[in-house]
Amino acid sequence: MDQIKIVIVEDESIVALDIKKSLRKLGYTVTGRAKSGSEAIKKVEETCPDLVLMDVGLNGDMDGIETAKRIQADFNIPIIYLTAHSDEATLKRAKLTKPAGYLIKPFEDRELHSTIATALYPA
């Protein structure tokens, strides 16, 4: 597998570390982690990832959905939402951004891997 570069946007340190370990175990390269929307945009600009894993419920000036809109508009990078939010209102807002995937936490490594592979096909 080519080295697929991923940025993790997650404000919970323990969750971000767990995701990072899972990604590395699956053979992906984590190019950075951001805790807020503005930090995520900066990290994407600096590292040019192939994919962004985005938590919906971020602290700060932008939530994950607003951050994803900005990243897609400026960088055209696929976004996979990783979230505990499965309510219809959140899902409806997220769908408007045309995400490459939407995983409900907690998820298994195989679910993460298949969602990433599908999001980047035929990349």
C-alpha positions in Angstrom: 0.0 0.0 0.0 1.3 3.5 -0.8 1.8 5.6 2.2 -1.5 7.3 2.7 -1.2 10.4 4.8 -4.0 11.2 7.3 -4.7 14.1 9.6 -6.7 13.4 12.7 -9.0 16.1 14.0 -10.0 15.1 17.5 -10.1 17.2 20.7 -9.9 14.3 23.1 -6.3 13.3 23.5 -6.8 9.7 24.5 -9.2 9.1 21.6 -6.8 10.8 19.2 -3.9 8.6 20.4 -6.0 5.5 20.1 -7.0 6.4 16.5 -3.3 7.2 15.7 -2.3 3.8 17.0 -5.0 2.1 14.9 -4.0 3.9 11.7 -0.3 3.1 12.1 -1.2 -0.6 12.8 -3.2 -0.5 9.5 -0.2 0.9 7.6 -1.3 4.6 7.3 0.9 7.6 8.0 -0.5 10.2 10.5 0.9 13.5 9.4 -0.7 15.5 12.3 -3.3 15.9 14.8 -5.5 19.0 15.5 -7.7 19.8 18.5 -9.7 22.6 16.9 -11.1 23.7 13.5 -8.6 26.5 13.0 -5.7 24.2 14.0 -7.0 21.5 11.6 -7.0 23.9 8.6 -3.5 24.9 9.4 -2.4 21.3 9.8 -3.9 20.4 6.4 -2.2 23.3 4.8 1.1 22.3 6.3 1.0 18.5 5.6 -1.1 18.1 2.5 -2.8 14.8 3.6 -4.7 12.4 1.4 -7.6 12.3 3.9 -8.9 13.9 7.1 -10.6 12.1 10.0 -12.8 14.6 11.6 -14.6 14.6 14.9 -18.0 16.4 14.7 -18.0 17.8 18.2 -14.9 20.1 18.3 -14.4 22.8 20.9 -13.7 26.3 19.7 -14.9 28.6 17.0 -15.9 25.9 14.5 -17.4 22.4 14.9 -16.2 19.6 12.8 -18.8 20.1 10.1 -17.9 23.7 9.6 -14.2 22.8 9.6 -14.8 20.1 7.0 -16.7 22.6 4.7 -13.7 24.9 4.8 -11.1 22.2 4.2 -13.1 20.8 1.3 -13.5 24.3 -0.2 -9.8 25.2 0.1 -8.1 21.9 -0.3 -10.6 19.4 -1.9 -9.5 16.6 0.5 -11.9 13.8 1.5 -13.3 13.9 5.0 -14.4 11.0 7.1 -16.4 11.9 10.2 -15.6 10.0 13.4 -18.3 10.9 15.9 -20.5 9.8 18.8 -23.3 11.9 17.3 -25.8 9.8 15.4 -28.8 12.0 15.7 -30.7 13.0 12.5 -30.0 16.7 12.8 -26.2 16.1 12.9 -26.3 13.5 10.2 -28.3 15.8 8.0 -25.8 18.7 8.5 -22.9 16.3 7.8 -24.4 14.9 4.7 -24.5 18.3 3.1 -20.7 18.3 3.1 -20.7 15.1 1.0 -18.3 13.3 3.4 -16.4 10.2 2.2 -17.6 8.4 5.3 -19.3 8.6 8.7 -18.3 6.3 11.4 -20.0 6.1 14.8 -17.7 5.8 17.8 -16.6 3.4 19.1 -15.6 1.6 15.9 -13.4 -1.4 15.0 -10.1 -1.1 13.1 -11.6 -3.1 10.2 -14.5 -0.6 9.9 -12.0 2.3 9.9 -9.8 0.5 7.3 -12.7 -0.3 4.9 -14.1 3.2 5.2 -10.7 4.7 4.4 -10.1 2.3 1.5 -13.5 3.2 0.1 -13.0 6.9 0.6 -9.8 6.9 -1.4 -10.8 4.5 -4.1 -9.3 4.5 -6.8 -6.5 6.5 -5.2 
